[in-house]
Amino acid sequence: MQRDQIWYLKYVFLRYKHNDGSYSVFGQRDKSGSTWLTTFVAKCFIFAREIRPELVEERIIDQALDFLVKQQNRDGSFIEPGKVSSKILQVSGPVCFGIS
């Protein structure tokens, strides 16, 4: 992982974090975090932590996962309380630093 990717993880992603552990495109300016974006961010943080544990605190990942658990319905589906800007990314699937 290159230096600029580390900066991206530590600074940019955390700018879009809500107090409930979710993430949204416009951060606190959005009414609610996005289930889809929070899943993507958690996946990237878990990947980064596997490579370099000092990059992301475990509690940050736990907060995102806690949010996701609260969005899951009994039938296994998820509520999407936030706005999702990129339908294309949702269809093609997110890639985190070259790992899909």
DSSP file (Angstrom, degrees, kcal/mol; ACC not computed):
  #  RESIDUE AA STRUCTURE BP1 BP2  ACC     N-H-->O    O-->H-N    N-H-->O    O-->H-N    TCO  KAPPA ALPHA  PHI   PSI    X-CA   Y-CA   Z-CA
    1    1 A M              0   0    0      0, 0.0     2,-0.1     0, 0.0    96,-0.0   0.000 360.0 360.0 360.0 129.5    0.0    0.0    0.0
    2    2 A Q    >>  -     0   0    0      1,-0.1     4,-1.9     4,-0.0     3,-0.5  -0.370 360.0-107.1 -84.4 162.4    1.4    3.3   -1.1
    3    3 A R  H 3> S+     0   0    0      1,-0.2     4,-2.2     2,-0.2     5,-0.2   0.864 118.3  52.4 -55.6 -42.3    1.7    6.4    1.1
    4    4 A D  H 3> S+     0   0    0      1,-0.2     4,-2.0     2,-0.2    -1,-0.2   0.831 107.8  52.2 -68.5 -30.0   -1.1    8.3   -0.8
    5    5 A Q  H <> S+     0   0    0     -3,-0.5     4,-2.2     2,-0.2    -1,-0.2   0.878 107.8  51.8 -69.8 -37.5   -3.4    5.3   -0.3
    6    6 A I  H  X S+     0   0    0     -4,-1.9     4,-2.5     2,-0.2     5,-0.2   0.924 109.7  49.1 -62.9 -45.1   -2.7    5.4    3.4
    7    7 A W  H  X>S+     0   0    0     -4,-2.2     4,-2.8     1,-0.2     5,-0.7   0.916 109.0  53.8 -59.7 -43.3   -3.5    9.1    3.6
    8    8 A Y  I  X>S+     0   0    0     -4,-2.0     5,-1.7     1,-0.2     4,-0.5   0.918 110.8  46.0 -58.4 -45.5   -6.7    8.4    1.7
    9    9 A L  I  <>S+     0   0    0     -4,-2.2     5,-0.5     1,-0.2    -2,-0.2   0.949 117.9  40.9 -61.7 -50.6   -7.8    5.8    4.2
   10   10 A K  I  <5S+     0   0    0     -4,-2.5    -2,-0.2    -5,-0.1    -1,-0.2   0.836 130.2  20.7 -72.9 -33.4   -6.9    7.8    7.3
   11   11 A Y  I  X5S+     0   0    0     -4,-2.8     4,-1.1    -5,-0.2    -3,-0.2   0.896 122.6  42.0-103.2 -56.4   -8.2   11.2    6.2
   12   12 A V  I >X<S+     0   0    0     -5,-0.7     3,-0.7    -4,-0.5     4,-0.7   0.944 115.8  46.0 -66.6 -51.1  -10.7   11.0    3.4
   13   13 A F  I >4<S+     0   0    0     -5,-1.7     3,-1.4     1,-0.2    -1,-0.2   0.917 111.5  53.0 -58.4 -43.0  -12.8    8.1    4.5
   14   14 A L  H >4<S+     0   0    0     -5,-0.5     3,-1.0     1,-0.3    -1,-0.2   0.732  97.9  65.9 -69.1 -19.8  -13.0    9.4    8.1
   15   15 A R  H << S+     0   0    0     -4,-1.1    13,-0.4    -3,-0.7    -1,-0.3   0.762 103.0  48.3 -66.8 -23.9  -14.3   12.8    6.8
   16   16 A Y  T << S+     0   0    0     -3,-1.4     8,-1.9    -4,-0.7     2,-0.3   0.232  87.0 118.6-102.7  12.6  -17.5   11.0    5.6
   17   17 A K  B <   -A   23   0A   0     -3,-1.0     6,-0.2     6,-0.2     2,-0.2  -0.600  50.4-149.3 -85.9 138.2  -18.1    9.1    8.9
   18   18 A H    >   -     0   0    0      4,-3.4     3,-1.9    -2,-0.3    -2,-0.1  -0.630  30.9-107.1 -97.0 162.8  -21.3    9.6   10.9
   19   19 A N  T 3  S+     0   0    0      1,-0.3    -1,-0.1    -2,-0.2    -2,-0.0   0.745 117.8  61.1 -62.5 -24.1  -21.4    9.3   14.7
   20   20 A D  T 3  S-     0   0    0      2,-0.1    -1,-0.3     1,-0.0    47,-0.1   0.392 123.1-101.4 -85.8   5.2  -23.3    6.0   14.3
   21   21 A G  S <  S+     0   0    0     -3,-1.9    -2,-0.1     1,-0.3    47,-0.1   0.355  84.6 122.0  94.6  -5.3  -20.4    4.4   12.5
   22   22 A S        -     0   0    0     45,-0.1    -4,-3.4    -5,-0.1     2,-0.3  -0.353  50.8-139.4 -85.9 169.7  -21.9    4.7    9.0
   23   23 A Y  B     -AB  17  34A   0     11,-0.6    11,-3.4    -6,-0.2    15,-0.4  -0.956  17.2-177.8-129.2 147.9  -20.5    6.6    6.0
   24   24 A S    >   -     0   0    0     -8,-1.9     3,-1.2    -2,-0.3     9,-0.1  -0.951  40.0-107.6-142.4 163.5  -22.1    8.8    3.4
   25   25 A V  T 3  S+     0   0    0     58,-0.4    -1,-0.1    -2,-0.3     8,-0.1   0.844 120.0  29.9 -60.3 -37.3  -21.1   10.7    0.3
   26   26 A F  T >  S-     0   0    0      1,-0.3     3,-1.7   -10,-0.1    -1,-0.3   0.141  99.1-142.9-112.6  19.6  -21.3   14.1    2.0
   27   27 A G  G X  S-     0   0    0     -3,-1.2     3,-1.9   -11,-0.3    -1,-0.3  -0.259  75.2  -2.1  60.0-137.2  -20.5   13.1    5.6
   28   28 A Q  G 3  S+     0   0    0    -13,-0.4    -1,-0.3     1,-0.3   -12,-0.1   0.661 123.6  73.2 -64.9 -16.1  -22.4   14.9    8.3
   29   29 A R  G <  S+     0   0    0     -3,-1.7    -1,-0.3    -5,-0.1     2,-0.2   0.774  85.4  79.9 -69.5 -23.6  -24.2   17.0    5.6
   30   30 A D  S <  S-     0   0    0     -3,-1.9     3,-0.1     1,-0.1    52,-0.0  -0.592  85.1-131.2 -81.2 146.7  -26.2   13.9    4.7
   31   31 A K  S    S+     0   0    0     -2,-0.2     2,-0.3     1,-0.1    -1,-0.1   0.861  86.5   7.1 -64.1 -36.6  -29.2   13.0    7.0
   32   32 A S  S    S-     0   0    0     49,-0.1    51,-0.4    -5,-0.1    -1,-0.1  -0.971  78.5-105.6-145.8 156.7  -28.0    9.4    7.3
   33   33 A G        -     0   0    0     -2,-0.3     2,-0.4    49,-0.1    -9,-0.3  -0.360  38.8-110.0 -77.3 165.1  -25.2    7.1    6.3
   34   34 A S  B  >  -B   23   0A   0    -11,-3.4     4,-2.4    47,-0.2   -11,-0.6  -0.831   8.5-150.3-101.5 131.9  -25.4    4.6    3.5
   35   35 A T  H  > S+     0   0    0     -2,-0.4     4,-2.1     2,-0.2     5,-0.2   0.931 101.6  48.4 -61.1 -45.9  -25.5    0.9    4.1
   36   36 A W  H  > S+     0   0    0      2,-0.2     4,-2.0     1,-0.2    -1,-0.2   0.942 114.4  43.4 -62.6 -49.3  -23.9    0.3    0.8
   37   37 A L  H  > S+     0   0    0      1,-0.2     4,-2.7     2,-0.2    -1,-0.2   0.884 112.2  53.8 -66.2 -37.8  -21.1    2.8    1.3
   38   38 A T  H  X S+     0   0    0     -4,-2.4     4,-2.6   -15,-0.4    -1,-0.2   0.888 107.9  51.0 -63.4 -38.3  -20.5    1.7    4.9
   39   39 A T  H  X S+     0   0    0     -4,-2.1     4,-2.3     2,-0.2    -2,-0.2   0.922 111.1  48.3 -62.8 -44.3  -20.1   -1.9    3.6
   40   40 A F  H  X S+     0   0    0     -4,-2.0     4,-2.2     2,-0.2    -2,-0.2   0.928 113.2  46.7 -61.3 -47.1  -17.5   -0.7    1.1
   41   41 A V  H  X S+     0   0    0     -4,-2.7     4,-2.7     2,-0.2     5,-0.2   0.918 111.6  50.8 -63.9 -44.3  -15.6    1.4    3.6
   42   42 A A  H  X S+     0   0    0     -4,-2.6     4,-2.6     1,-0.2     5,-0.2   0.914 109.6  51.6 -60.0 -42.6  -15.6   -1.5    6.2
   43   43 A K  H  X S+     0   0    0     -4,-2.3     4,-2.2     1,-0.2    -1,-0.2   0.923 111.8  46.4 -59.8 -45.4  -14.3   -3.9    3.5
   44   44 A C  H  X S+     0   0    0     -4,-2.2     4,-2.7     2,-0.2    -2,-0.2   0.905 112.8  49.3 -64.8 -42.3  -11.5   -1.5    2.6
   45   45 A F  H  X S+     0   0    0     -4,-2.7     4,-2.6     2,-0.2    -2,-0.2   0.899 110.5  50.0 -65.1 -40.5  -10.6   -0.9    6.3
   46   46 A I  H  X S+     0   0    0     -4,-2.6     4,-1.8    -5,-0.2    -2,-0.2   0.924 112.2  48.5 -63.3 -43.7  -10.5   -4.7    7.0
   47   47 A F  H  X S+     0   0    0     -4,-2.2     4,-1.4    -5,-0.2    -2,-0.2   0.934 112.8  47.4 -60.3 -47.6   -8.2   -5.2    4.0
   48   48 A A  H  X S+     0   0    0     -4,-2.7     4,-3.2     1,-0.2     7,-0.2   0.895 110.3  52.5 -62.7 -40.5   -5.9   -2.4    5.1
   49   49 A R  H  < S+     0   0    0     -4,-2.6    -1,-0.2     1,-0.2    -2,-0.2   0.840 104.9  55.7 -66.6 -33.2   -5.8   -3.7    8.7
   50   50 A E  H  < S+     0   0    0     -4,-1.8    -1,-0.2    -5,-0.2    -2,-0.2   0.870 116.2  37.5 -65.4 -35.6   -4.8   -7.1    7.4
   51   51 A I  H  < S+     0   0    0     -4,-1.4    -2,-0.2     1,-0.3    -1,-0.2   0.919 139.8   7.4 -81.1 -47.1   -1.8   -5.6    5.6
   52   52 A R    ><  -     0   0    0     -4,-3.2     3,-2.4    -5,-0.2     4,-0.4  -0.805  64.1-165.4-140.9  94.7   -0.8   -3.0    8.1
   53   53 A P  T 3  S+     0   0    0      0, 0.0     3,-0.5     0, 0.0    -4,-0.1   0.725  85.7  64.8 -55.0 -25.9   -2.7   -3.1   11.5
   54   54 A E  T 3  S+     0   0    0      1,-0.2     3,-0.1    -6,-0.1    -5,-0.1   0.627  86.9  74.3 -74.4 -11.2   -1.6    0.4   12.5
   55   55 A L  S <  S+     0   0    0     -3,-2.4     2,-0.4    -7,-0.2    -1,-0.2   0.893 104.5  23.1 -69.9 -40.3   -3.5    2.0    9.6
   56   56 A V  S    S-     0   0    0     -3,-0.5    -1,-0.2    -4,-0.4     2,-0.2  -0.990  78.6-124.6-135.4 128.4   -7.0    1.6   11.0
   57   57 A E    >>  -     0   0    0     -2,-0.4     4,-1.2     1,-0.1     3,-1.0  -0.467  21.9-128.6 -69.4 140.4   -8.1    1.2   14.6
   58   58 A E  H 3> S+     0   0    0      1,-0.3     4,-2.6     2,-0.2     5,-0.2   0.829 106.6  62.7 -59.4 -33.5  -10.3   -1.9   15.2
   59   59 A R  H 3> S+     0   0    0      1,-0.2     4,-2.2     2,-0.2    -1,-0.3   0.817  97.8  56.9 -64.1 -30.6  -13.0    0.2   16.9
   60   60 A I  H <> S+     0   0    0     -3,-1.0     4,-1.6     2,-0.2    -1,-0.2   0.919 110.3  43.9 -65.4 -43.6  -13.5    2.2   13.6
   61   61 A I  H  X S+     0   0    0     -4,-1.2     4,-2.5     1,-0.2    -2,-0.2   0.921 112.0  53.4 -65.2 -44.6  -14.3   -1.1   11.8
   62   62 A D  H  X S+     0   0    0     -4,-2.6     4,-2.6     1,-0.2    -2,-0.2   0.880 105.8  53.5 -59.3 -39.4  -16.4   -2.3   14.7
   63   63 A Q  H  X S+     0   0    0     -4,-2.2     4,-2.0     2,-0.2    -1,-0.2   0.910 110.2  47.1 -63.0 -41.9  -18.5    0.9   14.6
   64   64 A A  H  X S+     0   0    0     -4,-1.6     4,-2.1     2,-0.2    -2,-0.2   0.924 113.1  48.2 -65.2 -44.1  -19.2    0.3   10.9
   65   65 A L  H  X S+     0   0    0     -4,-2.5     4,-2.3     1,-0.2    -2,-0.2   0.875 108.8  54.1 -66.0 -37.1  -20.1   -3.3   11.4
   66   66 A D  H  X S+     0   0    0     -4,-2.6     4,-1.8    -5,-0.2    -1,-0.2   0.919 108.0  50.4 -61.0 -43.4  -22.4   -2.4   14.3
   67   67 A F  H  X S+     0   0    0     -4,-2.0     4,-0.8     1,-0.2    -2,-0.2   0.930 110.2  50.2 -58.7 -45.8  -24.2    0.0   12.0
   68   68 A L  H >X S+     0   0    0     -4,-2.1     3,-0.8     1,-0.2     4,-0.5   0.890 106.6  53.8 -62.9 -40.7  -24.6   -2.7    9.4
   69   69 A V  H >< S+     0   0    0     -4,-2.3     3,-1.1     1,-0.3    -1,-0.2   0.892 106.3  53.6 -60.4 -38.9  -26.0   -5.2   11.8
   70   70 A K  H 3< S+     0   0    0     -4,-1.8    -1,-0.3     1,-0.2    -2,-0.2   0.698 105.7  54.6 -69.7 -18.5  -28.7   -2.7   12.9
   71   71 A Q  H << S+     0   0    0     -4,-0.8     8,-2.7    -3,-0.8     2,-0.4   0.526  85.8 103.9 -90.9  -6.6  -29.7   -2.2    9.2
   72   72 A Q  B <<  -C   78   0B   0     -3,-1.1     6,-0.2    -4,-0.5     2,-0.1  -0.623  61.3-144.8 -85.5 132.1  -30.3   -5.9    8.6
   73   73 A N    >   -     0   0    0      4,-3.4     3,-1.8    -2,-0.4    -2,-0.1  -0.380  30.6-102.7 -82.6 166.7  -33.9   -7.2    8.5
   74   74 A R  T 3  S+     0   0    0      1,-0.3    -1,-0.1     2,-0.1    -2,-0.0   0.816 121.6  57.5 -60.0 -31.7  -35.0  -10.6    9.8
   75   75 A D  T 3  S-     0   0    0      1,-0.1    -1,-0.3     2,-0.1     3,-0.1   0.435 122.5-104.3 -82.2   2.6  -35.1  -12.0    6.2
   76   76 A G  S <  S+     0   0    0     -3,-1.8    -2,-0.1     1,-0.3    -1,-0.1   0.232  82.7 123.0  96.4 -13.9  -31.5  -11.1    5.7
   77   77 A S        -     0   0    0     -5,-0.1    -4,-3.4     1,-0.1     2,-0.4  -0.267  55.5-125.8 -74.9 168.5  -32.1   -8.0    3.5
   78   78 A F  B     -C   72   0B   0     -6,-0.2     2,-0.3    -3,-0.1    -6,-0.2  -0.913   6.7-127.7-121.4 145.5  -30.7   -4.6    4.4
   79   79 A I        -     0   0    0     -8,-2.7     3,-0.1    -2,-0.4   -44,-0.1  -0.670  16.0-151.5 -81.0 140.9  -32.4   -1.2    4.9
   80   80 A E        +     0   0    0     -2,-0.3   -46,-0.1     1,-0.1     4,-0.1  -0.834  23.8 167.2-115.3  91.6  -30.7    1.6    2.9
   81   81 A P        +     0   0    0      0, 0.0   -47,-0.2     0, 0.0    -1,-0.1   0.702  58.1  64.0 -77.2 -18.3  -31.4    4.8    5.0
   82   82 A G  S    S-     0   0    0    -49,-0.2     2,-0.3    -3,-0.1   -49,-0.1  -0.351  89.8 -94.1-100.7 179.7  -28.9    6.9    3.0
   83   83 A K        -     0   0    0    -51,-0.4     2,-0.5    -2,-0.1   -58,-0.4  -0.725  27.8-152.2 -92.0 142.8  -28.5    8.1   -0.5
   84   84 A V        -     0   0    0     -2,-0.3     3,-0.1     1,-0.1   -60,-0.0  -0.972   9.2-173.0-117.0 118.3  -26.4    6.1   -3.0
   85   85 A S        +     0   0    0     -2,-0.5     2,-0.8     1,-0.2     3,-0.2   0.838  68.6  54.5 -81.8 -34.4  -24.9    8.3   -5.7
   86   86 A S     >  +     0   0    0      1,-0.2     4,-1.4     2,-0.1    -1,-0.2  -0.816  45.9 170.3-113.5  97.5  -23.4    5.7   -8.0
   87   87 A K  H  > S+     0   0    0     -2,-0.8     4,-2.0     2,-0.2    -1,-0.2   0.824  83.5  61.2 -67.1 -31.1  -25.7    3.0   -9.3
   88   88 A I  H  > S+     0   0    0      1,-0.2     4,-2.7     2,-0.2     5,-0.3   0.928 103.5  48.0 -62.3 -46.1  -22.9    1.9  -11.7
   89   89 A L  H  > S+     0   0    0      1,-0.2     4,-2.1     2,-0.2    -1,-0.2   0.885 109.8  53.8 -62.0 -37.7  -20.5    1.1   -8.8
   90   90 A Q  H  < S+     0   0    0     -4,-1.4    -1,-0.2     2,-0.2    -2,-0.2   0.899 112.9  42.8 -63.5 -40.1  -23.3   -0.9   -7.1
   91   91 A V  H  < S+     0   0    0     -4,-2.0    -2,-0.2     1,-0.2    -1,-0.2   0.924 120.5  39.5 -73.5 -44.9  -23.8   -3.0  -10.2
   92   92 A S  H  < S-     0   0    0     -4,-2.7    -2,-0.2    -5,-0.2    -1,-0.2   0.722 113.9-120.1 -79.6 -20.6  -20.2   -3.6  -11.1
   93   93 A G     <  -     0   0    0     -4,-2.1    -3,-0.1    -5,-0.3    -2,-0.1   0.273  27.4 -80.3  91.8 141.2  -19.1   -4.0   -7.4
   94   94 A P        -     0   0    0      0, 0.0     2,-0.4     0, 0.0    -4,-0.0  -0.397  34.6-154.0 -75.1 151.0  -16.7   -1.9   -5.4
   95   95 A V        -     0   0    0     -2,-0.1     2,-0.7     3,-0.0     5,-0.2  -0.995   3.4-155.5-123.9 131.1  -12.9   -2.5   -5.7
   96   96 A C  B >  S-D   99   0C   0      3,-2.6     3,-1.6    -2,-0.4   -55,-0.0  -0.902  74.1 -31.9-111.6 106.3  -10.7   -1.5   -2.8
   97   97 A F  T 3  S-     0   0    0     -2,-0.7    -1,-0.2     1,-0.3     3,-0.1   0.884 124.6 -46.6  53.3  44.1   -7.2   -0.8   -3.8
   98   98 A G  T 3  S+     0   0    0      1,-0.2     2,-0.5     2,-0.0    -1,-0.3   0.462 117.4 109.9  82.7   0.7   -7.2   -3.3   -6.6
   99   99 A I  B <    D   96   0C   0     -3,-1.6    -3,-2.6     1,-0.1    -1,-0.2  -0.945 360.0 360.0-111.0 123.3   -8.8   -6.1   -4.6
  100  100 A S              0   0    0     -2,-0.5    -1,-0.1    -5,-0.2    -3,-0.1   0.428 360.0 360.0-103.1 360.0  -12.4   -7.0   -5.4
